[in-house]
Amino acid sequence: MQPIARNIEQAGQRRRYLTGAIVLVAGAAAAAGMILGGAPRGLRLALVVVFWLAGLLLFQAKECT
């Protein structure tokens, strides 16, 4: 089995984990605010981008890419 090729170091991995967690919490807070505030569905649909970005950052940090 070949070793995993890593293109980010520990500092970059920590930065992506932290940024992903912050984006995830911000998205959850925005979603809660929009739901409680009665925002239209189309506006809430825009949060897909926020959650996609959070997931991307967290998975990249996990895989060291």
C-alpha positions in Angstrom: 0.0 0.0 0.0 1.4 3.4 -1.0 1.7 6.2 1.6 -0.8 9.0 1.4 0.4 12.1 -0.5 -0.3 15.1 1.6 -0.3 18.5 0.1 -1.0 20.5 3.3 0.9 20.5 6.5 -0.5 20.3 10.1 -1.0 24.1 10.2 -3.0 24.1 7.0 -5.0 21.1 8.2 -5.9 22.9 11.5 -6.8 26.0 9.6 -9.2 24.1 7.4 -10.8 22.3 10.3 -11.2 25.6 12.2 -12.6 27.5 9.1 -14.9 24.6 8.3 -16.3 24.6 11.8 -16.8 28.3 11.9 -18.6 28.2 8.5 -20.8 25.3 9.7 -21.8 27.2 13.0 -22.4 30.4 11.0 -24.6 28.5 8.6 -26.6 26.8 11.4 -27.1 30.2 13.1 -28.2 31.8 9.8 -30.6 28.9 9.1 -32.1 29.1 12.6 -32.5 32.9 12.2 -34.1 32.5 8.8 -36.5 29.8 9.9 -37.5 31.7 13.1 -37.7 35.0 11.1 -39.9 33.5 8.4 -37.6 34.0 5.5 -38.8 32.7 2.1 -37.7 29.3 0.9 -35.7 30.7 -1.9 -33.5 32.7 0.5 -33.1 29.7 2.8 -32.0 27.7 -0.3 -29.0 29.9 -0.6 -27.7 28.3 2.6 -26.9 25.2 0.5 -23.7 27.0 -0.6 -22.7 27.7 3.0 -23.2 24.1 4.1 -21.4 22.8 1.0 -18.4 25.0 1.7 -18.3 23.9 5.3 -18.4 20.2 4.2 -15.8 20.8 1.6 -13.4 22.4 4.1 -13.9 19.7 6.7 -13.5 16.8 4.3 -10.4 18.4 2.8 -8.9 18.8 6.3 -9.7 15.2 7.0 -8.0 13.9 3.8 -5.1 16.4 4.0 -5.7 17.8 0.5 
